[in-house]
């Protein structure tokens, strides 16, 4: 009878310890999973930011090339206007 009581108590202690260890493992797994999801989200946000930044820089390059070429375009448009005015005055 004494042996049965000892075995039962040992079994209960083991089951409680196993259960708590299992719960800790599950909680640790969930915590790690949450960390991984946060890292993936941060990586996605960073990649989206890089894409947006690259597009912004490209648009700035286009604007810069337009402003650099604006003088040339202005001269060209001024030349075309002068030719147009000459055409009109001839008529």
C-alpha positions in Angstrom: 0.0 0.0 0.0 2.8 2.3 0.8 4.5 1.6 -2.5 1.3 2.4 -4.4 1.0 5.7 -2.5 4.7 6.6 -3.4 4.2 5.6 -7.0 1.0 7.7 -7.2 2.7 10.7 -5.6 5.7 10.4 -7.9 3.4 10.1 -10.9 1.5 13.2 -9.9 4.7 15.2 -9.3 6.1 14.1 -12.7 2.9 14.9 -14.5 2.8 18.4 -12.8 6.4 19.0 -13.6 5.9 17.8 -17.2 2.8 19.9 -17.6 4.6 23.0 -16.3 7.6 22.3 -18.5 5.4 21.8 -21.5 3.5 25.0 -20.7 6.9 26.8 -20.5 7.9 25.3 -23.8 4.6 26.3 -25.4 4.9 29.9 -24.0 8.5 30.1 -25.2 7.5 28.8 -28.6 4.7 31.4 -28.8 7.1 34.2 -27.6 9.6 33.2 -30.2 7.0 33.0 -32.9 5.8 36.5 -31.9 9.3 37.8 -32.1 9.8 36.2 -35.6 6.5 37.7 -36.8 7.6 41.2 -35.5 10.9 40.8 -37.2 9.3 39.8 -40.5 6.9 42.8 -40.2 9.9 45.1 -39.6 11.7 43.7 -42.6 8.6 44.1 -44.8 8.2 47.7 -43.6 11.9 48.4 -44.2 11.7 46.9 -47.7 8.6 49.0 -48.5 10.5 52.1 -47.2 13.5 51.2 -49.4 11.2 50.9 -52.5 9.5 54.2 -51.7 12.8 55.9 -51.1 14.2 54.5 -54.4 11.1 55.8 -56.3 11.4 59.1 -54.5 15.1 59.4 -55.4 14.3 58.5 -59.0 11.6 61.2 -59.2 14.1 63.7 -57.7 16.6 62.7 -60.3 14.0 63.3 -63.0 13.2 66.6 -61.5 16.8 67.5 -61.3 17.5 66.6 -64.9 14.5 68.6 -65.9 15.7 71.6 -64.0 19.1 71.2 -65.4 17.7 70.9 -68.9 15.2 73.6 -68.3 17.5 76.3 -69.4 18.1 74.5 -72.7 14.4 73.8 -73.1 13.6 77.5 -72.3 16.1 78.6 -75.0 14.6 76.0 -77.4 11.0 77.2 -76.7 12.1 80.8 -77.0 13.6 80.0 -80.4 10.4 78.3 -81.5 8.4 81.3 -80.3 10.6 83.7 -82.2 10.2 81.6 -85.4 6.4 81.5 -84.8 6.3 85.2 -84.4 8.4 85.7 -87.6 6.0 83.4 -89.5 3.0 85.4 -88.2 4.6 88.7 -89.1 5.4 87.5 -92.6 1.7 86.6 -93.2 
